[in-house]
Amino acid sequence: MDIRPFENDDLEKVIALWTECGLDVNPLNDPAQDISLCLESGHGTVLVGELGGNLVATVMVGHDGHRGWYYYLATSPNHQRQGLGRQIVTAAEDWLTVRNLPKVELLVRDINMVAKAFYEKLGYVQEPVQVLSRRLDGREHIAVKRSVESTVTYLQMTQALERARLPSPTDKHAVLRSDKTSVAFYRYLFNTIGEDYNWTDVRLMSDEDLAAILQDEKVDVFVLYVDGEPAGLAQLDRRTDNDIELLYFGIMPHFIGRKLGPWLLDWTIRHAWSLGPDRVWLHTCDLDHPRALPMYQKAGFDVYDQKIETEFLL
């Protein structure tokens, strides 16, 4: 295997390799930005290995002025168990040695037993230390457990409902549009409703990005109140011409089982069609509530596509 420093033309191939090897497990990490920061720091580089003209291995190596560090060690799944990992690690060790770094360290997630075993075979030992961290970019810390493949189902409705409205809840209730939704209140609703169903998108957003969405006049946040307490969320996204997406929909956990979901969904669909779109659509996945997909279909949505996508479990 030929090993050389990273070149700009390698970017797409390197990111594709990292994705193929599952190194994108933390969605807060931007691979292109990580590479740029490493190369511009003056204290690190990315080494790539080529075999037969194909990019098959990488490692990001650098130092903090005291010790060396590795990140993004990857070998192509089609070329593993051929000693390529050992070769790229040796190249990284050599890079540090010529810079008089006496020690190298690395971080391995406790769920990644394969990586741990690989490094132990190379003579690396586990240190009796704990890693502490704090984000400096204002984004919420995410404890990534693992990623899974999930079946995502896309559904649409191309004409307004013709059936009778569902009976209203017997409890005192109201659906109110939240015109000035605070980030804190929205996160409370989103996190509480989605905690058991792997709702992650908003948790990965900064407060600034989330606020910009909530303040957009084409994003409607509706909150169902029952006896004065928030009981459900329905969010419509009208930012695409002639389409309305039911972006998020759910019932607070302690209100599930009171038949509020079908009624709120019916109310939301009718409101969406009152705005005159050509289509109302949504997507759900098999990590959602097991009754979510049947409920959407019973409400009048038709499946138009399914995809296998990577979902992050937090």
C-alpha positions in Angstrom: 0.0 0.0 0.0 1.3 3.5 -0.9 0.8 6.0 1.9 0.9 9.8 1.3 -0.5 13.0 2.8 -4.0 14.1 2.0 -4.7 16.2 -1.1 -7.7 18.3 -1.8 -8.9 16.0 -4.5 -9.2 13.2 -1.9 -12.0 14.8 0.1 -15.0 13.0 -1.4 -13.2 9.7 -1.4 -12.1 10.1 2.2 -15.5 11.1 3.5 -17.1 8.1 1.5 -14.6 5.8 3.2 -15.3 7.1 6.7 -19.1 6.8 6.0 -18.6 3.2 4.8 -16.6 2.3 7.9 -19.2 3.9 10.2 -16.9 6.7 11.4 -19.8 9.2 11.0 -21.4 7.8 14.2 -21.5 11.2 15.8 -23.7 13.5 13.7 -22.2 16.6 15.3 -18.9 16.0 13.6 -18.4 17.6 10.1 -15.7 15.5 8.3 -14.8 18.2 5.9 -14.4 20.8 8.7 -12.4 18.3 10.8 -10.0 17.8 7.9 -9.7 21.5 7.3 -9.0 22.3 11.0 -6.4 19.6 11.2 -4.5 20.7 8.1 -4.7 24.4 9.0 -3.6 23.9 12.6 0.0 23.2 11.6 0.1 20.4 14.1 -1.5 17.5 12.2 -2.1 15.9 8.9 -4.3 13.2 7.3 -2.5 10.2 5.8 -4.2 8.2 3.0 -3.3 4.8 1.7 -3.8 3.7 -1.9 -3.9 0.2 -3.3 -4.3 -0.3 -7.0 -5.2 3.3 -7.5 -8.0 3.1 -4.9 -8.1 5.0 -1.6 -8.4 2.2 1.0 -7.1 3.6 4.3 -6.8 6.8 6.3 -5.7 8.2 9.6 -5.8 11.7 11.0 -2.7 12.2 13.1 -1.6 15.3 15.1 -0.3 16.5 18.4 -1.2 19.1 21.1 2.4 20.0 21.9 2.7 17.3 24.5 1.5 14.0 23.0 0.2 12.7 19.7 -3.3 11.7 18.8 -5.1 9.6 16.2 -8.6 10.1 14.7 -10.5 8.7 11.8 -8.5 5.5 11.4 -10.2 3.6 8.6 -9.6 0.7 6.2 -11.9 -0.2 3.4 -14.2 -3.1 4.4 -13.2 -4.9 1.2 -9.5 -4.8 2.2 -9.6 -5.5 5.9 -7.5 -8.3 7.6 -4.7 -7.6 5.1 -2.5 -5.7 7.4 -3.4 -2.3 6.0 -4.6 -0.9 9.3 -1.3 -1.8 10.9 0.6 -0.1 8.0 -1.3 3.2 8.3 -0.9 3.2 12.1 2.9 2.6 11.6 3.0 5.6 9.2 1.2 7.8 11.8 3.7 6.6 14.5 6.5 7.6 12.2 5.0 11.0 11.5 5.0 11.6 15.3 8.4 10.1 15.9 10.2 12.5 13.6 8.6 15.3 15.5 9.9 14.0 18.8 6.6 13.2 20.3 7.2 10.6 23.0 3.7 9.2 23.3 0.5 8.8 21.3 -3.0 8.4 22.6 -6.4 7.9 21.0 -10.1 7.7 21.9 -12.2 4.6 21.3 -15.9 4.5 22.1 -16.7 1.8 24.7 -19.2 0.3 22.2 -16.4 -0.2 19.6 -14.9 -3.4 20.8 -13.4 -4.3 17.4 -11.3 -1.1 17.4 -10.2 -1.7 20.9 -9.1 -5.3 20.1 -7.2 -4.0 17.0 -5.2 -1.5 18.9 -4.4 -3.9 21.7 -2.9 -6.3 19.2 -0.6 -3.4 18.2 0.6 -3.0 21.7 -1.7 -0.2 22.8 -2.9 -0.3 26.4 -5.9 1.2 28.2 -5.1 4.1 30.5 -6.8 4.5 33.9 -8.3 7.8 32.9 -11.8 9.3 32.1 -12.5 11.7 29.3 -14.4 14.8 30.1 -15.7 17.2 27.5 -17.7 20.4 27.0 -19.0 21.8 23.7 -17.9 25.4 22.9 -20.2 25.9 19.9 -23.4 26.2 21.8 -24.7 22.8 20.5 -26.2 20.2 22.9 -23.8 17.4 23.9 -25.0 14.2 22.3 -24.1 10.9 23.9 -24.0 8.7 20.8 -24.7 5.1 21.5 -24.7 3.7 17.9 -26.2 4.0 14.5 -28.8 1.6 13.0 -30.3 1.1 9.6 -34.0 2.1 9.6 -36.8 1.8 7.1 -38.1 5.3 6.3 -41.6 5.4 4.8 -42.7 8.5 2.8 -46.4 9.2 2.7 -48.5 11.8 0.9 -52.1 13.0 0.4 -53.0 14.7 -2.9 -56.5 15.8 -2.2 -58.4 17.0 0.8 -60.4 14.7 3.1 -64.0 14.1 2.2 -65.0 12.1 5.2 -66.7 13.5 8.3 -64.5 15.1 11.1 -63.6 12.8 14.0 -65.4 13.5 17.2 -63.7 16.1 19.4 -62.1 15.0 22.8 -64.5 15.2 25.7 -61.9 16.9 27.9 -61.5 20.6 27.8 -59.1 21.2 25.0 -57.7 23.7 22.5 -55.3 23.7 19.6 -53.3 27.0 19.6 -50.7 28.2 17.1 -47.6 29.1 18.9 -46.7 32.4 17.2 -43.6 33.2 19.3 -42.3 29.7 20.2 -39.3 29.9 22.4 -36.5 27.5 21.9 -36.8 26.2 25.5 -40.5 25.5 25.2 -40.1 23.8 21.8 -37.2 21.6 23.0 -39.4 20.6 26.0 -42.2 19.4 23.7 -39.8 17.8 21.1 -37.6 16.0 23.6 -40.5 14.8 25.7 -42.6 13.5 22.8 -39.7 12.0 20.9 -37.6 10.6 23.7 -38.7 7.0 23.2 -38.8 7.2 19.4 -35.3 8.5 18.5 -36.3 12.0 17.5 -32.8 13.5 17.0 -32.9 16.2 14.3 -33.7 19.1 16.6 -31.4 17.9 19.3 -28.5 18.2 16.9 -29.4 21.8 16.0 -27.9 24.8 17.7 -30.3 27.2 19.5 -29.6 29.8 16.8 -30.5 27.4 13.9 -33.6 26.2 15.7 -34.8 29.7 16.5 -34.4 30.7 12.9 -36.8 27.9 11.9 -39.3 28.6 14.6 -39.4 32.3 13.6 -40.0 31.5 9.9 -43.5 32.7 9.0 -43.9 29.6 6.8 -43.3 27.2 9.8 -46.5 26.6 11.9 -46.2 25.1 15.4 -49.5 24.0 16.8 -49.8 22.8 20.4 -52.8 20.8 21.7 -53.7 21.7 25.2 -55.9 19.5 27.4 -57.1 20.8 30.7 -54.6 23.6 30.3 -51.6 21.3 29.9 -49.6 20.8 26.7 -50.7 17.4 25.3 -49.5 17.3 21.7 -47.5 18.9 18.9 -48.1 19.3 15.2 -45.6 21.2 13.1 -46.3 22.2 9.4 -43.5 23.3 7.1 -44.8 25.5 4.2 -41.3 26.5 2.9 -41.6 24.5 -0.3 -44.1 26.0 -2.8 -47.4 24.0 -3.2 -46.2 21.4 -0.7 -46.9 21.2 3.1 -44.9 18.8 5.1 -46.2 17.5 8.4 -42.7 17.8 9.9 -43.3 16.7 13.4 -46.4 15.2 15.0 -46.8 13.5 18.4 -48.6 13.2 21.7 -47.0 13.8 25.1 -46.3 10.3 26.7 -48.8 10.8 29.6 -51.6 11.6 27.2 -51.1 8.5 25.0 -54.0 6.1 25.0 -56.7 8.8 25.2 -57.3 8.8 21.4 -55.9 12.3 21.1 -53.5 11.4 18.3 -56.1 10.5 15.6 -58.2 13.5 16.4 -55.2 16.0 16.4 -53.9 14.4 13.1 -57.4 14.9 11.5 -57.5 18.5 12.7 -54.0 19.1 11.4 -54.7 17.6 8.0 -57.8 19.7 7.5 -56.0 22.8 8.6 -53.2 22.1 6.1 -55.6 21.6 3.2 -57.3 24.9 4.1 -54.1 26.6 3.1 -54.5 25.4 -0.5 -51.5 23.1 -1.2 -51.2 20.6 -4.0 -49.9 18.0 -1.6 -49.5 17.2 2.1 -46.8 14.8 3.0 -44.7 13.3 5.8 -42.2 10.6 6.6 -41.9 8.2 9.5 -39.6 5.3 10.3 -39.7 1.9 12.1 -38.2 3.6 15.2 -41.4 5.6 15.6 -44.4 4.5 17.7 -45.5 1.1 16.3 -49.0 2.6 15.6 -47.7 5.7 13.8 -47.6 4.3 10.3 -51.1 2.6 10.5 -52.5 5.8 12.0 -51.2 7.9 9.1 -52.5 5.4 6.5 -55.9 5.3 8.2 -56.0 9.1 8.2 -55.7 9.0 4.4 -52.0 9.2 3.6 -50.7 6.8 0.9 -47.1 5.4 0.8 -45.1 6.6 -2.2 -41.6 5.6 -1.3 -39.5 3.7 1.2 -35.7 3.9 1.8 -33.2 2.4 4.1 -31.4 5.2 6.0 -28.9 5.5 8.8 -30.4 6.7 12.1 -28.4 7.7 15.1 -29.4 6.3 18.5 -28.7 8.9 21.2 
